Amino acid sequence: MRPEFDVIGTVLQIVNLLLLISWLVLIMLALIRLRKRQLEPIIQVLWTIVVILIPILGPLAFFIVAPGKAKKG
C-alpha cells in the first residue's frame, strides 16, 4: 500500500522554506548595510539586535529608518 501524497502539506512546507530564506536574506542585507553606516557602536549593537531578533519587521524597520550616513570609501 502506497501512502497518499499530501499536496497541501507540501505547498505549506515550500512556503515556510521560502519565508525562512527571505528572512535570512533580509537579515544579511540589513547587517551588510549596517556595517556601511557611520553610527556610534552602541547604536550599531542595538540595530543588530533588532534586526536579528525581530523576524521580518526588524530588517524592514532598518531599511525604512536608514539610520546614520553611509561611509565613504
Backbone as ProteinMPNN parsed JSONL, in Angstrom:
{"seq_chain_A": "MRPEFDVIGTVLQIVNLLLLISWLVLIMLALIRLRKRQLEPIIQVLWTIVVILIPILGPLAFFIVAPGKAKKG", "coords_chain_A": {"N_chain_A": [[0.839, -1.175, 0.0], [0.574, 2.178, -0.874], [1.501, 5.306, 0.529], [-0.583, 8.245, 0.57], [-0.06, 11.217, -1.338], [0.46, 14.283, 0.099], [-0.605, 17.167, -0.923], [-1.267, 19.785, -0.023], [0.141, 19.94, 2.39], [2.764, 19.753, 1.422], [2.951, 22.084, -0.154], [2.648, 24.032, 1.849], [4.984, 23.547, 3.306], [6.899, 24.318, 1.423], [6.282, 27.052, 1.17], [6.872, 27.882, 3.793], [9.621, 27.371, 3.8], [10.487, 29.2, 1.839], [9.796, 31.611, 3.123], [11.533, 31.507, 5.32], [14.03, 31.571, 4.008], [13.846, 34.103, 2.755], [13.723, 35.729, 5.021], [16.265, 35.278, 6.138], [17.879, 36.304, 4.086], [17.071, 38.996, 4.13], [18.01, 39.692, 6.69], [20.788, 39.364, 6.31], [21.314, 41.296, 4.303], [20.552, 43.641, 5.662], [22.396, 43.654, 7.796], [24.795, 43.893, 6.392], [24.461, 46.409, 5.218], [24.273, 47.872, 7.585], [26.866, 47.744, 8.586], [28.074, 49.476, 6.837], [27.309, 51.962, 7.599], [27.743, 55.105, 9.312], [27.703, 55.056, 12.504], [27.312, 55.332, 16.066], [28.96, 52.948, 18.185], [27.243, 51.682, 20.121], [24.718, 52.158, 19.093], [24.894, 50.719, 16.722], [25.077, 48.138, 17.782], [22.561, 47.917, 19.03], [20.838, 48.128, 16.786], [21.665, 45.849, 15.441], [20.777, 43.842, 17.185], [18.0, 44.287, 17.038], [17.536, 43.769, 14.304], [18.227, 41.062, 14.113], [16.668, 39.726, 16.074], [13.959, 40.35, 15.695], [11.82, 39.014, 13.63], [11.513, 39.544, 10.133], [10.188, 42.166, 10.442], [12.183, 43.588, 11.831], [14.546, 43.84, 10.09], [13.181, 45.19, 8.007], [12.375, 47.541, 9.317], [14.881, 48.668, 9.762], [15.657, 49.252, 7.102], [13.681, 51.108, 6.426], [14.0, 53.203, 8.31], [16.71, 53.806, 7.987], [19.251, 54.595, 9.447], [21.826, 56.99, 10.306], [24.71, 58.047, 8.305], [25.961, 56.964, 5.148], [29.127, 55.381, 4.941], [32.039, 56.758, 3.435], [33.968, 55.476, 0.8]], "CA_chain_A": [[0.0, 0.0, 0.0], [1.365, 3.402, -1.036], [0.912, 6.452, 1.238], [-1.071, 9.312, -0.308], [0.754, 12.417, -1.427], [-0.231, 15.415, 0.722], [-0.266, 18.354, -1.714], [-1.366, 20.987, 0.8], [1.267, 19.909, 3.316], [3.982, 20.042, 0.67], [2.916, 23.507, -0.519], [2.914, 24.798, 3.064], [6.408, 23.407, 3.616], [7.637, 25.147, 0.465], [6.047, 28.443, 1.564], [7.652, 28.108, 5.006], [11.026, 27.417, 3.417], [10.706, 30.473, 1.154], [9.765, 32.657, 4.141], [12.778, 31.406, 6.075], [15.115, 32.049, 3.154], [13.712, 35.554, 2.585], [14.082, 36.345, 6.296], [17.721, 35.223, 6.27], [18.44, 37.244, 3.117], [16.833, 40.334, 4.666], [18.946, 39.896, 7.795], [22.132, 39.54, 5.768], [21.385, 42.599, 3.631], [20.49, 44.693, 6.68], [23.662, 43.678, 8.533], [25.822, 44.431, 5.489], [24.238, 47.864, 5.15], [24.549, 48.422, 8.908], [28.322, 47.913, 8.687], [28.48, 50.577, 5.967], [26.776, 53.197, 8.154], [28.506, 55.775, 10.356], [26.892, 55.107, 13.709], [28.024, 55.02, 17.292], [28.968, 51.497, 18.398], [26.068, 51.2, 20.875], [23.587, 52.194, 18.159], [25.065, 49.573, 15.827], [24.728, 46.929, 18.536], [21.103, 47.891, 19.206], [20.227, 47.809, 15.489], [21.968, 44.446, 15.155], [19.857, 43.046, 17.996], [16.653, 44.439, 16.469], [17.494, 43.098, 13.002], [18.317, 39.613, 14.271], [15.662, 39.136, 16.952], [12.575, 40.614, 15.287], [11.716, 38.472, 12.272], [10.977, 40.321, 9.016], [9.977, 43.573, 10.775], [13.443, 44.197, 12.255], [15.268, 44.326, 8.913], [12.38, 46.196, 7.286], [12.472, 48.794, 10.076], [16.2, 49.24, 9.484], [15.656, 49.832, 5.762], [12.796, 52.265, 6.42], [14.595, 54.283, 9.107], [18.029, 54.098, 7.376], [19.954, 55.48, 10.372], [23.204, 57.406, 10.035], [25.151, 58.333, 6.943], [26.779, 55.921, 4.556], [30.562, 55.658, 4.974], [32.653, 56.97, 2.127], [35.132, 54.633, 0.512]], "C_chain_A": [[0.892, 1.249, 0.0], [0.716, 4.55, -0.276], [0.495, 7.536, 0.246], [-0.144, 10.522, -0.235], [-0.055, 13.605, -0.91], [0.201, 16.713, 0.04], [-0.259, 19.602, -0.843], [-0.195, 21.054, 1.776], [2.582, 20.258, 2.627], [4.054, 21.511, 0.292], [3.218, 24.368, 0.703], [4.381, 24.705, 3.482], [7.262, 24.262, 2.693], [7.494, 26.619, 0.822], [6.858, 28.779, 2.815], [9.135, 28.214, 4.691], [11.355, 28.737, 2.727], [10.682, 31.645, 2.131], [11.055, 32.663, 4.962], [13.949, 31.947, 5.272], [15.043, 33.562, 2.983], [14.076, 36.294, 3.864], [15.603, 36.374, 6.463], [18.402, 36.191, 5.302], [18.253, 38.677, 3.604], [17.793, 40.652, 5.814], [20.348, 40.176, 7.259], [22.288, 40.906, 5.097], [21.382, 43.745, 4.642], [21.809, 44.787, 7.444], [24.803, 44.206, 7.671], [25.679, 45.946, 5.387], [24.554, 48.548, 6.48], [26.046, 48.659, 9.082], [28.814, 49.099, 7.869], [27.994, 51.936, 6.471], [27.702, 53.771, 9.212], [27.589, 55.973, 11.556], [27.785, 54.863, 14.914], [27.936, 53.518, 17.534], [27.735, 50.967, 19.126], [24.835, 51.173, 19.98], [23.684, 51.027, 17.179], [24.683, 48.272, 16.529], [23.218, 46.816, 18.696], [20.398, 47.54, 17.895], [20.474, 46.357, 15.123], [21.014, 43.531, 15.913], [18.447, 43.094, 17.415], [16.528, 43.65, 15.174], [17.453, 41.584, 13.165], [17.124, 39.031, 15.035], [14.208, 39.373, 16.546], [12.415, 40.177, 13.834], [10.984, 39.419, 11.313], [10.867, 41.815, 9.358], [11.258, 44.29, 11.2], [14.249, 44.71, 11.067], [14.491, 45.381, 8.128], [12.425, 47.54, 7.993], [13.816, 49.464, 9.821], [16.22, 49.913, 8.119], [14.774, 51.073, 5.688], [13.426, 53.452, 7.132], [15.918, 54.74, 8.496], [18.851, 55.041, 8.254], [21.365, 55.809, 9.912], [23.463, 57.712, 8.572], [25.996, 57.182, 6.432], [28.247, 56.34, 4.614], [31.074, 55.854, 3.562], [33.846, 56.054, 1.989], [35.013, 53.296, 0.931]], "O_chain_A": [[1.84, 1.351, 0.779], [-0.489, 4.765, -0.406], [1.137, 7.724, -0.788], [0.467, 10.801, 0.797], [-1.134, 13.896, -1.426], [1.236, 17.287, 0.378], [0.675, 20.399, -0.924], [0.396, 22.118, 1.964], [3.413, 20.973, 3.187], [5.116, 22.124, 0.407], [3.97, 25.337, 0.601], [4.952, 25.685, 3.96], [8.241, 24.864, 3.133], [8.475, 27.362, 0.784], [7.467, 29.847, 2.888], [9.831, 29.058, 5.256], [12.397, 29.332, 3.003], [11.47, 32.58, 1.986], [11.597, 33.728, 5.259], [14.77, 32.699, 5.797], [16.069, 34.239, 3.058], [14.673, 37.369, 3.807], [16.162, 37.387, 6.884], [19.393, 36.827, 5.658], [19.173, 39.489, 3.505], [18.323, 41.76, 5.894], [21.014, 41.113, 7.701], [23.289, 41.59, 5.307], [22.13, 44.711, 4.489], [22.289, 45.889, 7.711], [25.687, 44.899, 8.175], [26.668, 46.676, 5.461], [25.048, 49.676, 6.498], [26.45, 49.667, 9.662], [29.861, 49.668, 8.174], [28.246, 52.955, 5.829], [28.37, 53.026, 9.929], [26.81, 56.924, 11.617], [28.86, 54.273, 14.806], [26.959, 52.88, 17.141], [27.231, 49.899, 18.775], [24.003, 50.272, 20.09], [22.671, 50.413, 16.842], [24.04, 47.407, 15.934], [22.655, 45.736, 18.518], [19.462, 46.74, 17.893], [19.599, 45.7, 14.559], [20.501, 42.561, 15.355], [17.778, 42.066, 17.311], [15.541, 42.946, 14.962], [16.731, 40.898, 12.441], [16.625, 37.963, 14.682], [13.316, 38.663, 17.011], [12.827, 40.888, 12.917], [9.962, 40.01, 11.662], [11.407, 42.646, 8.628], [11.4, 45.487, 10.951], [14.604, 45.889, 11.028], [15.072, 46.351, 7.641], [12.506, 48.578, 7.336], [13.886, 50.685, 9.679], [16.739, 51.02, 7.983], [15.095, 52.004, 4.95], [13.395, 54.574, 6.626], [16.214, 55.935, 8.489], [19.123, 56.172, 7.851], [22.014, 55.02, 9.225], [22.57, 57.647, 7.727], [26.67, 56.504, 7.209], [28.58, 57.5, 4.369], [30.613, 55.211, 2.619], [34.629, 55.873, 2.922], [35.935, 52.504, 0.738]]}, "name": "protein", "num_of_chains": 1, "seq": "MRPEFDVIGTVLQIVNLLLLISWLVLIMLALIRLRKRQLEPIIQVLWTIVVILIPILGPLAFFIVAPGKAKKG"}
